[in-house]
Amino acid sequence: MKNNVVITGANRGIGLAFAQHYCARGDNVYAVCRQSSEQLGQLPNIHIIDQIDITQQQGVQRLISALANVDVDLLINNAGVLRNETLSDFNTQTITDQFMVNALAPLNISRALLPKLKQGSKIAFITSRMGSIADNSSGGRYGYRMSKAALNAGAVSLAKDLSERHIAVGVYHPGYVQTQMTQLRGDIQPEQAAKRIMALIETLDMNTSGMFFHANGEPLAW
């Protein structure tokens, strides 16, 4: 049975890897992005929804319109940005930008698409262990850490609010992935990170909804 899978930030990196894997599985993939990519356009079963700024209500409305006749089985909130603020270079604008993209937009999109989700649908948030307060041993990265911590808090609230509707919410750290965001540093390829998270999404149910996992299956501390 084909599922309808909506993925934000699907034009590159982990988002593209998700799109590739789900398309290969035969699902209908709705790829949301600002600008498409050649790799994305070559995929089978792909429906590209581009020119979407997820931080703007106009973009959210365009997304809703594009999915007018689609029931969503899985929403993967993957889009994110990473900047580097320090105490000596404390840029409030980049911090605000990260909050908008990393924390507010995923929750806003999830809320906006709720009429498209049904009992048994799932929502996945691609977050980071850098949002874990318990795991912060090095400091710095103020905007990224705070925005991901805010995303985690919002995802848990969403999991509780959707429990009666039996819509499960997964919260996943993909690992240190080699993407443009990390300047291709890291110890895992996007394809492997996406495949690991897909396996976790498959086992996601109401018993694990709202829990925070590493892509390798390890539970993470908040």
Backbone as CSV, one residue per row, in Angstrom:
resi,resn,N_x,N_y,N_z,CA_x,CA_y,CA_z,C_x,C_y,C_z
1,MET,0.835,-1.193,0.000,0.000,0.000,0.000,0.873,1.248,0.000
2,LYS,0.622,2.146,-0.950,1.404,3.371,-1.017,0.974,4.346,0.068
3,ASN,1.965,4.997,0.667,1.689,6.068,1.615,1.955,7.415,0.965
4,ASN,1.267,8.429,1.458,1.537,9.798,1.047,2.457,10.430,2.075
5,VAL,3.664,10.761,1.643,4.711,11.253,2.538,5.064,12.690,2.160
6,VAL,4.950,13.593,3.106,5.307,15.000,2.904,6.622,15.264,3.624
7,ILE,7.591,15.831,2.893,8.928,16.073,3.450,9.313,17.526,3.206
8,THR,9.638,18.253,4.252,10.137,19.621,4.079,11.661,19.594,3.938
9,GLY,12.186,20.596,3.245,13.630,20.647,3.010,14.100,19.453,2.197
10,ALA,13.323,19.095,1.169,13.544,17.834,0.460,14.491,17.940,-0.725
11,ASN,15.034,19.104,-0.991,15.833,19.267,-2.207,17.287,18.831,-2.050
12,ARG,17.736,18.632,-0.821,19.136,18.240,-0.631,19.305,17.601,0.748
13,GLY,20.507,17.091,0.990,20.848,16.564,2.301,19.957,15.422,2.752
14,ILE,19.625,15.422,4.042,18.816,14.345,4.607,17.428,14.331,3.985
15,GLY,16.876,15.513,3.713,15.552,15.565,3.101,15.512,14.882,1.752
16,LEU,16.528,15.121,0.930,16.619,14.457,-0.367,16.763,12.951,-0.181
17,ALA,17.563,12.543,0.798,17.743,11.110,1.055,16.422,10.464,1.467
18,PHE,15.633,11.149,2.297,14.303,10.639,2.633,13.465,10.469,1.365
19,ALA,13.464,11.494,0.522,12.677,11.445,-0.706,13.114,10.276,-1.583
20,GLN,14.410,10.066,-1.710,14.916,8.970,-2.530,14.464,7.617,-2.000
21,HIS,14.589,7.430,-0.686,14.224,6.146,-0.081,12.722,5.880,-0.185
22,TYR,11.904,6.886,0.119,10.457,6.667,0.074,9.962,6.488,-1.354
23,CYS,10.568,7.212,-2.305,10.208,7.008,-3.709,10.587,5.603,-4.167
24,ALA,11.756,5.159,-3.777,12.206,3.812,-4.158,11.285,2.747,-3.588
25,ARG,10.675,3.037,-2.457,9.748,2.102,-1.823,8.379,2.107,-2.503
26,GLY,8.160,3.109,-3.362,6.914,3.180,-4.100,5.884,4.118,-3.526
27,ASP,6.252,4.868,-2.491,5.319,5.811,-1.889,5.171,7.055,-2.755
28,ASN,4.094,7.791,-2.536,3.909,9.096,-3.165,4.570,10.146,-2.287
29,VAL,5.585,10.794,-2.797,6.359,11.750,-2.011,6.046,13.167,-2.461
30,TYR,5.708,14.006,-1.505,5.445,15.422,-1.744,6.623,16.195,-1.148
31,ALA,7.485,16.657,-2.041,8.760,17.261,-1.661,8.607,18.772,-1.560
32,VAL,8.739,19.298,-0.349,8.550,20.723,-0.087,9.913,21.392,0.023
33,CYS,10.100,22.495,-0.691,11.394,23.173,-0.661,11.262,24.587,-1.205
34,ARG,12.278,25.387,-0.967,12.335,26.720,-1.584,12.607,26.584,-3.079
35,GLN,13.598,25.768,-3.402,13.997,25.594,-4.799,14.348,24.133,-5.028
36,SER,13.798,23.544,-6.065,14.039,22.139,-6.351,15.487,21.928,-6.791
37,SER,15.862,20.658,-6.922,17.201,20.296,-7.390,17.078,19.249,-8.485
38,GLU,18.129,19.092,-9.262,18.117,18.131,-10.357,17.881,16.719,-9.845
39,GLN,18.545,16.374,-8.730,18.387,15.027,-8.168,16.946,14.776,-7.746
40,LEU,16.327,15.772,-7.150,14.952,15.621,-6.700,14.016,15.423,-7.886
41,GLY,14.226,16.179,-8.935,13.355,16.114,-10.099,13.421,14.807,-10.853
42,GLN,14.471,14.029,-10.646,14.636,12.769,-11.363,13.936,11.595,-10.683
43,LEU,13.392,11.808,-9.505,12.820,10.696,-8.743,11.440,10.303,-9.255
44,PRO,11.119,9.006,-9.207,9.765,8.562,-9.552,8.811,8.855,-8.391
45,ASN,7.534,8.930,-8.703,6.501,9.141,-7.671,6.704,10.429,-6.889
46,ILE,7.386,11.406,-7.493,7.700,12.644,-6.775,6.730,13.755,-7.196
47,HIS,6.292,14.499,-6.213,5.457,15.672,-6.437,6.185,16.841,-5.775
48,ILE,6.760,17.699,-6.574,7.584,18.780,-6.043,6.718,20.001,-5.761
49,ILE,6.790,20.475,-4.540,6.089,21.694,-4.131,7.169,22.704,-3.760
50,ASP,7.598,23.495,-4.724,8.715,24.402,-4.476,8.227,25.840,-4.304
51,GLN,9.186,26.732,-4.164,8.893,28.145,-3.898,8.106,28.313,-2.593
52,ILE,8.420,27.446,-1.609,7.748,27.494,-0.315,8.717,27.990,0.745
53,ASP,8.396,29.134,1.345,9.119,29.629,2.510,8.314,29.210,3.726
54,ILE,8.811,28.235,4.469,8.043,27.668,5.571,7.878,28.628,6.739
55,THR,8.636,29.723,6.748,8.517,30.688,7.845,7.443,31.724,7.576
56,GLN,6.888,31.749,6.378,5.895,32.748,6.003,4.515,32.105,5.880
57,GLN,3.499,32.770,6.398,2.160,32.217,6.333,1.688,32.023,4.901
58,GLN,2.149,32.900,3.994,1.802,32.739,2.583,2.331,31.413,2.045
59,GLY,3.550,31.055,2.459,4.125,29.779,2.044,3.342,28.602,2.596
60,VAL,2.924,28.713,3.851,2.136,27.644,4.468,0.809,27.489,3.737
61,GLN,0.180,28.599,3.370,-1.080,28.541,2.641,-0.900,27.910,1.263
62,ARG,0.204,28.215,0.591,0.476,27.598,-0.711,0.668,26.091,-0.556
63,LEU,1.288,25.682,0.532,1.474,24.259,0.789,0.123,23.577,1.016
64,ILE,-0.726,24.202,1.816,-2.059,23.647,2.057,-2.819,23.493,0.748
65,SER,-2.743,24.499,-0.100,-3.436,24.450,-1.390,-2.896,23.335,-2.276
66,ALA,-1.563,23.156,-2.265,-0.946,22.120,-3.091,-1.340,20.717,-2.634
67,LEU,-1.690,20.592,-1.355,-2.080,19.289,-0.797,-3.594,19.178,-0.623
68,ALA,-4.323,19.967,-1.374,-5.779,20.060,-1.198,-6.466,18.707,-1.279
69,ASN,-6.014,17.834,-2.151,-6.680,16.547,-2.356,-5.865,15.374,-1.839
70,VAL,-4.972,15.656,-0.880,-4.048,14.634,-0.388,-4.297,14.356,1.092
71,ASP,-4.483,13.088,1.433,-4.479,12.663,2.831,-3.050,12.281,3.198
72,VAL,-2.526,12.857,4.263,-1.120,12.687,4.621,-0.962,11.535,5.615
73,ASP,-0.172,10.545,5.223,0.134,9.428,6.120,1.343,9.732,6.996
74,LEU,2.302,10.477,6.439,3.520,10.804,7.177,3.991,12.198,6.800
75,LEU,4.206,13.018,7.803,4.793,14.349,7.626,6.156,14.353,8.282
76,ILE,7.197,14.626,7.500,8.560,14.710,8.036,8.993,16.172,8.004
77,ASN,9.078,16.771,9.174,9.565,18.147,9.309,11.087,18.107,9.391
78,ASN,11.702,18.276,8.246,13.151,18.117,8.127,13.904,19.433,7.934
79,ALA,13.276,20.436,7.339,13.981,21.680,7.002,14.589,22.327,8.245
80,GLY,15.803,22.826,8.106,16.461,23.493,9.235,17.647,24.310,8.765
81,VAL,18.114,25.195,9.636,19.304,25.995,9.352,20.226,25.973,10.566
82,LEU,21.502,26.165,10.308,22.521,26.172,11.356,23.414,27.389,11.188
83,ARG,23.506,28.194,12.228,24.429,29.321,12.263,25.317,29.154,13.493
84,ASN,26.290,30.034,13.654,27.246,29.856,14.748,27.433,31.151,15.516
85,GLU,26.682,31.314,16.599,26.863,32.490,17.464,27.728,32.119,18.663
86,THR,28.554,33.048,19.069,29.354,32.896,20.279,29.106,34.112,21.166
87,LEU,29.633,34.099,22.355,29.472,35.259,23.234,30.128,36.503,22.646
88,SER,31.225,36.295,21.914,31.913,37.440,21.315,31.302,37.854,19.982
89,ASP,30.465,37.004,19.414,29.783,37.303,18.153,28.335,36.856,18.291
90,PHE,27.587,37.616,19.081,26.218,37.250,19.451,25.251,37.984,18.544
91,ASN,24.807,37.279,17.515,23.988,37.886,16.469,22.521,37.543,16.713
92,THR,21.765,38.503,17.202,20.368,38.219,17.537,19.518,37.925,16.306
93,GLN,19.919,38.458,15.155,19.145,38.206,13.941,19.264,36.756,13.495
94,THR,20.487,36.200,13.516,20.632,34.795,13.109,19.983,33.865,14.131
95,ILE,19.992,34.262,15.391,19.301,33.472,16.410,17.801,33.462,16.132
96,THR,17.256,34.632,15.836,15.828,34.732,15.518,15.486,33.926,14.276
97,ASP,16.330,33.998,13.251,16.098,33.247,12.019,16.038,31.748,12.300
98,GLN,16.928,31.271,13.160,16.941,29.843,13.483,15.696,29.429,14.258
99,PHE,15.229,30.285,15.151,13.985,29.989,15.851,12.829,29.876,14.869
100,MET,12.786,30.764,13.907,11.691,30.760,12.944,11.697,29.478,12.109
101,VAL,12.865,29.085,11.598,12.968,27.914,10.723,12.948,26.612,11.512
102,ASN,13.734,26.537,12.562,13.948,25.269,13.267,12.846,24.922,14.257
103,ALA,12.235,25.937,14.878,11.285,25.675,15.957,9.848,26.019,15.590
104,LEU,9.619,27.242,15.163,8.246,27.687,14.939,7.641,27.076,13.672
105,ALA,8.370,27.110,12.571,7.826,26.638,11.299,7.380,25.173,11.343
106,PRO,8.173,24.251,11.892,7.720,22.854,11.910,6.419,22.648,12.680
107,LEU,6.265,23.371,13.800,5.032,23.245,14.565,3.870,23.883,13.819
108,ASN,4.115,25.012,13.176,3.069,25.699,12.439,2.590,24.866,11.249
109,ILE,3.529,24.251,10.537,3.166,23.394,9.414,2.378,22.181,9.896
110,SER,2.815,21.580,10.987,2.106,20.423,11.538,0.678,20.794,11.908
111,ARG,0.513,21.930,12.541,-0.822,22.396,12.931,-1.672,22.644,11.679
112,ALA,-1.075,23.284,10.684,-1.827,23.632,9.470,-2.278,22.397,8.699
113,LEU,-1.492,21.319,8.754,-1.812,20.116,7.992,-2.609,19.088,8.782
114,LEU,-2.948,19.402,10.021,-3.690,18.440,10.832,-4.985,17.960,10.172
115,PRO,-5.734,18.817,9.458,-6.937,18.304,8.787,-6.634,17.227,7.754
116,LYS,-5.382,17.135,7.308,-4.982,16.145,6.315,-4.562,14.821,6.948
117,LEU,-4.344,14.841,8.269,-3.893,13.659,8.977,-5.076,12.940,9.613
118,LYS,-4.950,11.640,9.734,-6.022,10.816,10.286,-5.448,9.910,11.370
119,GLN,-6.311,9.169,12.013,-5.853,8.185,12.987,-4.849,7.236,12.330
120,GLY,-3.688,7.094,12.956,-2.642,6.244,12.394,-1.607,6.998,11.588
121,SER,-1.876,8.251,11.235,-0.857,9.078,10.584,0.269,9.372,11.570
122,LYS,1.413,9.779,11.031,2.571,10.044,11.879,3.223,11.369,11.496
123,ILE,3.816,12.014,12.498,4.588,13.238,12.289,5.990,12.998,12.840
124,ALA,7.011,13.290,12.044,8.403,13.148,12.477,9.087,14.506,12.467
125,PHE,9.814,14.800,13.528,10.615,16.015,13.619,12.086,15.622,13.586
126,ILE,12.831,16.186,12.631,14.271,15.970,12.579,14.905,17.095,13.387
127,THR,15.395,16.743,14.555,15.939,17.716,15.491,17.444,17.482,15.635
128,SER,17.986,17.721,16.796,19.413,17.517,17.036,19.652,17.322,18.524
129,ARG,20.635,16.490,18.842,20.995,16.337,20.243,21.642,17.619,20.777
130,MET,21.965,18.559,19.867,22.434,19.865,20.322,21.314,20.647,21.001
131,GLY,20.080,20.182,20.854,18.969,20.752,21.589,18.786,20.144,22.963
132,SER,19.594,19.142,23.278,19.534,18.512,24.593,20.303,19.352,25.608
133,ILE,19.633,19.780,26.651,20.295,20.547,27.716,21.260,19.653,28.478
134,ALA,20.845,18.417,28.745,21.693,17.489,29.495,22.971,17.149,28.740
135,ASP,22.912,17.208,27.405,24.041,16.769,26.581,24.997,17.907,26.230
136,ASN,24.687,19.130,26.655,25.515,20.281,26.278,26.764,20.333,27.140
137,SER,27.881,19.933,26.531,29.151,19.908,27.259,30.160,20.911,26.715
138,SER,29.786,21.640,25.639,30.767,22.518,25.002,30.308,23.965,24.869
139,GLY,29.018,24.246,25.096,28.526,25.614,24.990,28.451,26.083,23.546
140,GLY,28.299,27.406,23.363,28.259,27.993,22.028,27.034,27.607,21.227
141,ARG,27.038,27.940,19.943,25.937,27.627,19.029,24.596,28.005,19.644
142,TYR,24.495,29.230,20.124,23.337,29.634,20.914,22.017,29.482,20.165
143,GLY,21.944,30.009,18.979,20.694,29.968,18.238,20.280,28.557,17.880
144,TYR,21.215,27.744,17.435,20.883,26.382,17.035,20.450,25.560,18.237
145,ARG,21.225,25.644,19.313,20.879,24.879,20.519,19.509,25.291,21.060
146,MET,19.284,26.585,21.176,18.022,27.050,21.747,16.847,26.729,20.843
147,SER,17.018,26.869,19.539,15.905,26.604,18.622,15.553,25.124,18.596
148,LYS,16.541,24.265,18.673,16.260,22.834,18.678,15.669,22.396,20.023
149,ALA,16.099,23.017,21.113,15.473,22.726,22.406,14.003,23.141,22.380
150,ALA,13.720,24.287,21.763,12.338,24.752,21.635,11.532,23.798,20.758
151,LEU,12.129,23.317,19.672,11.455,22.349,18.812,11.110,21.085,19.591
152,ASN,12.063,20.607,20.376,11.821,19.402,21.166,10.648,19.595,22.124
153,ALA,10.611,20.751,22.778,9.523,21.038,23.713,8.190,21.081,22.980
154,GLY,8.174,21.706,21.824,6.951,21.787,21.044,6.493,20.431,20.550
155,ALA,7.444,19.584,20.159,7.097,18.252,19.665,6.459,17.400,20.757
156,VAL,6.967,17.522,21.971,6.383,16.768,23.090,4.967,17.254,23.376
157,SER,4.767,18.564,23.362,3.417,19.096,23.566,2.472,18.589,22.479
158,LEU,2.959,18.578,21.225,2.133,18.105,20.118,1.781,16.635,20.296
159,ALA,2.756,15.839,20.731,2.508,14.413,20.949,1.391,14.205,21.968
160,LYS,1.413,14.994,23.031,0.374,14.871,24.064,-0.972,15.357,23.536
161,ASP,-0.966,16.449,22.785,-2.217,16.999,22.272,-2.868,16.091,21.228
162,LEU,-2.053,15.301,20.516,-2.587,14.449,19.457,-2.829,13.005,19.905
163,SER,-2.562,12.734,21.170,-2.680,11.353,21.643,-4.097,10.816,21.492
164,GLU,-5.107,11.636,21.763,-6.486,11.173,21.646,-6.875,10.907,20.187
165,ARG,-6.181,11.551,19.257,-6.446,11.314,17.833,-5.622,10.156,17.288
166,HIS,-4.757,9.582,18.141,-3.907,8.459,17.758,-3.016,8.805,16.576
167,ILE,-2.436,9.994,16.645,-1.407,10.424,15.698,-0.095,10.475,16.463
168,ALA,0.844,9.628,16.089,2.108,9.509,16.808,3.125,10.525,16.303
169,VAL,3.956,11.019,17.226,4.958,12.045,16.930,6.346,11.504,17.289
170,GLY,7.240,11.485,16.307,8.610,11.045,16.536,9.572,12.220,16.552
171,VAL,10.580,12.148,17.426,11.568,13.219,17.586,12.941,12.574,17.413
172,TYR,13.675,12.944,16.342,14.858,12.186,15.964,16.093,13.053,15.723
173,HIS,17.203,12.619,16.309,18.517,13.185,16.006,19.167,12.298,14.949
174,PRO,19.510,12.841,13.773,20.000,11.997,12.685,21.447,11.542,12.840
175,GLY,22.184,12.140,13.770,23.613,11.887,13.868,24.386,13.063,13.277
176,TYR,25.699,12.929,13.250,26.562,13.964,12.672,26.696,13.658,11.186
177,VAL,25.832,14.282,10.399,25.643,13.894,9.000,26.426,14.816,8.066
178,GLN,26.979,14.229,7.029,27.769,14.971,6.045,26.831,15.671,5.061
179,THR,26.487,16.919,5.379,25.615,17.720,4.520,26.225,19.108,4.354
180,GLN,25.597,19.922,3.521,26.056,21.304,3.376,25.963,22.046,4.695
181,MET,24.979,21.693,5.519,24.831,22.344,6.807,26.063,22.154,7.685
182,THR,26.674,20.965,7.609,27.865,20.673,8.414,29.146,20.868,7.614
183,GLN,29.024,21.497,6.431,30.154,21.698,5.521,30.803,20.368,5.156
184,LEU,29.943,19.353,5.006,30.316,17.993,4.608,31.194,17.295,5.632
185,ARG,31.264,17.872,6.838,31.904,17.142,7.931,30.868,16.195,8.525
186,GLY,31.337,15.233,9.281,30.422,14.292,9.899,30.908,12.871,9.750
187,ASP,30.188,11.941,10.371,30.625,10.547,10.352,29.572,9.618,9.746
188,ILE,28.554,10.201,9.101,27.521,9.386,8.490,26.971,10.094,7.255
189,GLN,26.648,9.320,6.244,26.088,9.868,5.007,24.585,10.111,5.181
190,PRO,24.027,11.090,4.455,22.595,11.351,4.554,21.737,10.121,4.268
191,GLU,22.161,9.313,3.302,21.377,8.136,2.933,21.242,7.170,4.107
192,GLN,22.332,6.993,4.852,22.284,6.075,5.991,21.467,6.654,7.132
193,ALA,21.638,7.954,7.383,20.872,8.604,8.450,19.376,8.516,8.166
194,ALA,18.991,8.803,6.925,17.573,8.742,6.557,17.032,7.324,6.697
195,LYS,17.806,6.348,6.267,17.353,4.956,6.341,17.147,4.527,7.782
196,ARG,18.044,4.945,8.678,17.903,4.608,10.095,16.643,5.226,10.686
197,ILE,16.407,6.490,10.354,15.224,7.167,10.903,13.953,6.565,10.316
198,MET,13.983,6.183,9.058,12.827,5.516,8.466,12.464,4.259,9.242
199,ALA,13.469,3.506,9.662,13.210,2.294,10.443,12.560,2.642,11.779
200,LEU,12.998,3.732,12.390,12.395,4.161,13.655,10.962,4.637,13.447
201,ILE,10.716,5.327,12.336,9.361,5.786,12.036,8.429,4.589,11.840
202,GLU,8.946,3.526,11.225,8.130,2.325,11.010,7.639,1.757,12.333
203,THR,8.468,1.812,13.368,8.095,1.235,14.664,7.432,2.259,15.588
204,LEU,7.355,3.515,15.150,6.735,4.562,15.961,5.263,4.236,16.205
205,ASP,4.870,4.288,17.474,3.464,4.106,17.821,3.124,4.991,19.008
206,MET,1.943,4.833,19.559,1.516,5.707,20.641,2.323,5.477,21.916
207,ASN,2.971,4.328,22.029,3.795,4.055,23.207,5.123,4.809,23.168
208,THR,5.607,5.108,21.975,6.890,5.822,21.850,6.693,7.258,21.376
209,SER,5.447,7.672,21.174,5.168,9.034,20.713,5.694,10.055,21.713
210,GLY,6.407,11.063,21.188,6.948,12.118,22.030,8.282,11.801,22.661
211,MET,8.873,10.657,22.329,10.188,10.302,22.856,11.280,10.769,21.895
212,PHE,12.481,10.976,22.440,13.615,11.566,21.729,14.640,10.473,21.463
213,PHE,14.902,10.188,20.190,15.799,9.094,19.821,16.920,9.557,18.901
214,HIS,18.089,8.970,19.102,19.174,9.019,18.129,18.782,8.105,16.976
215,ALA,19.278,8.393,15.780,18.963,7.562,14.622,19.394,6.117,14.832
216,ASN,20.379,5.887,15.699,20.827,4.509,15.955,19.920,3.775,16.940
217,GLY,18.835,4.428,17.374,17.877,3.796,18.266,18.072,4.110,19.731
218,GLU,19.148,4.829,20.056,19.443,5.146,21.460,18.512,6.270,21.944
219,PRO,17.834,6.069,23.085,17.044,7.174,23.656,17.975,8.294,24.123
220,LEU,17.556,9.540,23.901,18.393,10.687,24.263,17.727,11.482,25.382
221,ALA,18.553,12.118,26.197,18.061,12.940,27.308,17.675,14.306,26.791
222,TRP,16.674,14.906,27.415,16.258,16.249,27.046,17.247,17.278,27.563
